[in-house]
């Protein structure tokens, strides 16, 4: 399974650019070729038989179905996901503020339901409402760090978009909490 950079179709639209930055920070233009943890469905190459073997996209999710597919692929092929910088697409981010926030809410909910990339301790902490600001700040730091590492020229733009990023991440954190509360609890003690 392979994927590559996801570029903005509307780079001057602040909401659409924020939507893409929140979703595709791991697919930046300057990211080097190599193993990947996730491959977004908007820039995904996989043989049909392999796609079907993985079970396709999870229909129950309103967002993050590509994350679930990538998780299944990682289990089956631990080194089988690959980032290819030359494999570029342009994605039209959600341009309406309410649609953007709703998508981030569902994206967070899916991640919480799937418990992706979260230790049991992180899951317990993120499920507490008092921790929502910490979730927002941690994710914002991750996204800005990816921008700084892979596309330093894009960091000023990301900083200018930070009010929208924080709004989107706040919706994401609420969704994450809801998803964690609805999913089975981790069995590891505090």
URMO-V404108 format. One record per backbone hydrogen bond with DSSP energy under -1.0 kcal/mol. NH is the residue of the N-H (numbers start at 0). CO is the residue of the C=O. If there is no record, write none. Layout:
# URMO-V404108
nh=(NH | NH)
co=(CO | CO)
This chain:
# URMO-V404108
nh=(1 | 2 | 5 | 6 | 8 | 12 | 16 | 17 | 18 | 19 | 20 | 21 | 22 | 23 | 26 | 30 | 33 | 35 | 42 | 44 | 50 | 51 | 52 | 53 | 54 | 55 | 60 | 67 | 68 | 69 | 70 | 71 | 72 | 73 | 74 | 75 | 76 | 79 | 81 | 82 | 83 | 86 | 87 | 88 | 90 | 92 | 99 | 100 | 101 | 102 | 103 | 104 | 105 | 106 | 107 | 108 | 109 | 110 | 111 | 112 | 113 | 114 | 115 | 117 | 122 | 123 | 124 | 125 | 126 | 127 | 130 | 131 | 134 | 135 | 136 | 137 | 138 | 139 | 140 | 141 | 142 | 143 | 144 | 145 | 146 | 147 | 148 | 149 | 150 | 153 | 154 | 157 | 158 | 159 | 160 | 164 | 165 | 166 | 167 | 168 | 169 | 170 | 171 | 172 | 173 | 174 | 175 | 176 | 177 | 178 | 179 | 180 | 181 | 182)
co=(44 | 81 | 26 | 88 | 90 | 9 | 12 | 13 | 14 | 15 | 16 | 17 | 18 | 19 | 23 | 27 | 82 | 80 | 39 | 1 | 46 | 47 | 48 | 49 | 51 | 50 | 57 | 63 | 64 | 65 | 66 | 67 | 68 | 69 | 70 | 71 | 72 | 76 | 0 | 33 | 2 | 83 | 85 | 4 | 6 | 90 | 95 | 96 | 97 | 98 | 99 | 100 | 101 | 102 | 103 | 104 | 105 | 106 | 107 | 108 | 109 | 110 | 110 | 114 | 118 | 119 | 120 | 121 | 122 | 124 | 127 | 128 | 130 | 131 | 132 | 133 | 134 | 135 | 136 | 137 | 138 | 139 | 140 | 141 | 142 | 143 | 144 | 145 | 146 | 150 | 151 | 153 | 154 | 155 | 156 | 160 | 161 | 162 | 163 | 164 | 165 | 166 | 167 | 168 | 169 | 170 | 171 | 172 | 173 | 174 | 175 | 176 | 177 | 178)
